C-alpha cells in the first residue's frame, strides 16, 4: 500500500511539473524548445522584402507564429531553389492543429533572432514536394509527417513597405 502512495505522489508531481512547464512557456517570448510559447515579441523586424531564402538554408529550426494566434512554435525550415518551405506533420504531435489555419494566413518567422513578416500558402506540387522530402531526410535524418503525412507551406515575404512623404 505504501508503494501505491509513493507512486501516486510521483505521478502527481510529474503531472504538475509538466503542466507548469506548458503554462510557463505560454508567457515566454517564443517557444521553449519544443513547447509552444507566447507571441514572438523580441528581435528586430526585417524591413525589406526577401527575394531568396538561401540565407536560411543551414538553419536547423525557426520560430513561427501565425498572425492571428497568441502562441508560437518551433518548426523546420527548408530552402529549395531560393524558395522557403515549412513542413507540418499532420499526426505528430497529437492535437496539433495550426496547419489547418495556416493556408493563406500571415505569420511571423523568427530566424536567427530576426523577425520576418510572411504569408504561408499550402503547397501541393508533388514533384517539388518529393525533392523537399529528400532535403528533409538529408538535413534532419528523417522524413516529416509520421503516419499521417505532412502538409507543406511556401513562405512568401510580405515585409512592411516603407512610407514616403511627398
Protein Blocks (a to p, Z undefined) as FASTA:
>chain_A
ZZmmmmmmmmmmmmmmmmmmmmmmmmpgcjehjbccdddfbhcddfbdcfblklmmmpmb
dcdddfkbcbdcddddddeehiacddddfkbcehiaklmmmgopacdddeehiacddddd
ddfbfklmmmmmmmmmmmnopaehijnopaddddddfbdcddddZZ
